Amino acid sequence: MAHIEELEARRGRFEQTLVEGLTAWTPQLVLLQTIPGIDRMSAAMLLVEIGKDMQAFGNAEKLSSWVGICPGSNESAGKRKSGKIRRCARESARR
């Protein structure tokens, strides 16, 4: 139990440090959280990964595909195949 509590404390400190380091990007953090399935930590991690200039992706569809939060549409001859989203995106959507 002590080990689990220590890990949870470390995670809390990490999250606090991360969010404090992104105070200059608060408007972007708030805007990213309006996306369904994106919480504060997911938004912070997105900013760390891709930065505040998301124009490199061209459009929202390409960005959401890169992040893994948009299900695919795989249909052929009237039959719909799996359009699953990545596991990590499903888990963050549950939070």
C-alpha positions as CSV (number, residue, x, y, z in Angstrom):
1,M,0.0,0.0,0.0
2,A,2.8,2.4,0.8
3,H,4.3,1.9,-2.7
4,I,0.9,2.6,-4.3
5,E,0.5,5.7,-2.2
6,E,4.0,6.9,-3.1
7,L,3.2,6.4,-6.8
8,E,0.0,8.3,-6.5
9,A,1.8,11.2,-4.8
10,R,4.4,11.3,-7.5
11,R,1.7,11.4,-10.2
12,G,0.0,14.2,-8.3
13,R,3.3,16.2,-8.1
14,F,4.0,15.6,-11.8
15,E,0.5,16.7,-12.9
16,Q,0.8,19.9,-10.7
17,T,4.2,20.7,-12.2
18,L,3.0,20.1,-15.7
19,V,0.0,22.3,-15.4
20,E,2.0,25.1,-13.7
21,G,4.5,25.0,-16.5
22,L,1.7,25.5,-19.0
23,T,0.1,28.6,-17.4
24,A,1.2,30.7,-20.4
25,W,-1.0,28.4,-22.6
26,T,-4.1,28.5,-20.5
27,P,-6.4,29.6,-23.4
28,Q,-5.2,26.6,-25.4
29,L,-5.7,24.2,-22.5
30,V,-9.2,25.4,-21.9
31,L,-10.1,25.1,-25.6
32,L,-8.7,21.6,-25.9
33,Q,-10.8,20.5,-23.0
34,T,-14.0,21.3,-25.0
35,I,-13.2,18.2,-27.1
36,P,-15.2,15.2,-25.8
37,G,-13.0,12.8,-24.0
38,I,-10.2,15.3,-23.4
39,D,-9.7,16.3,-19.7
40,R,-7.2,18.7,-18.2
41,M,-4.3,16.2,-18.2
42,S,-5.0,15.0,-21.7
43,A,-5.0,18.6,-22.9
44,A,-1.8,19.3,-21.1
45,M,-0.1,16.3,-22.6
46,L,-1.3,17.2,-26.1
47,L,0.2,20.7,-25.7
48,V,3.5,19.2,-24.6
49,E,3.5,16.7,-27.5
50,I,2.4,19.0,-30.4
51,G,2.9,22.5,-29.1
52,K,0.4,25.4,-29.4
53,D,0.7,25.6,-33.2
54,M,-1.5,22.9,-34.5
55,Q,-1.4,24.2,-38.1
56,A,1.2,21.6,-39.0
57,F,-1.6,19.0,-39.1
58,G,-3.6,21.0,-41.7
59,N,-7.0,20.4,-40.3
60,A,-8.9,19.1,-37.2
61,E,-9.5,15.7,-38.8
62,K,-5.8,14.9,-39.3
63,L,-5.0,16.1,-35.8
64,S,-7.7,14.0,-34.2
65,S,-6.6,11.0,-36.2
66,W,-3.0,11.5,-35.1
67,V,-4.1,11.7,-31.5
68,G,-6.3,8.6,-31.9
69,I,-9.6,10.0,-30.8
70,C,-11.5,9.7,-34.1
71,P,-12.9,6.3,-35.1
72,G,-12.2,5.2,-38.6
73,S,-14.8,4.5,-41.2
74,N,-14.0,1.3,-43.0
75,E,-16.9,0.3,-45.3
76,S,-16.8,-1.8,-48.4
77,A,-19.6,-3.2,-50.5
78,G,-22.1,-2.1,-47.9
79,K,-20.4,-4.0,-45.1
80,R,-19.0,-2.0,-42.2
81,K,-15.8,-3.1,-40.8
82,S,-14.3,-2.2,-37.4
83,G,-13.6,1.5,-36.9
84,K,-12.1,1.2,-33.5
85,I,-10.2,4.1,-31.8
86,R,-6.8,3.4,-30.2
87,R,-6.8,1.9,-26.7
88,C,-5.1,4.9,-25.2
89,A,-7.8,7.2,-26.6
90,R,-10.6,5.0,-25.2
91,E,-9.0,5.0,-21.7
92,S,-8.7,8.8,-21.6
93,A,-12.3,9.2,-22.8
94,R,-13.5,7.2,-19.8
95,R,-11.9,9.5,-17.3
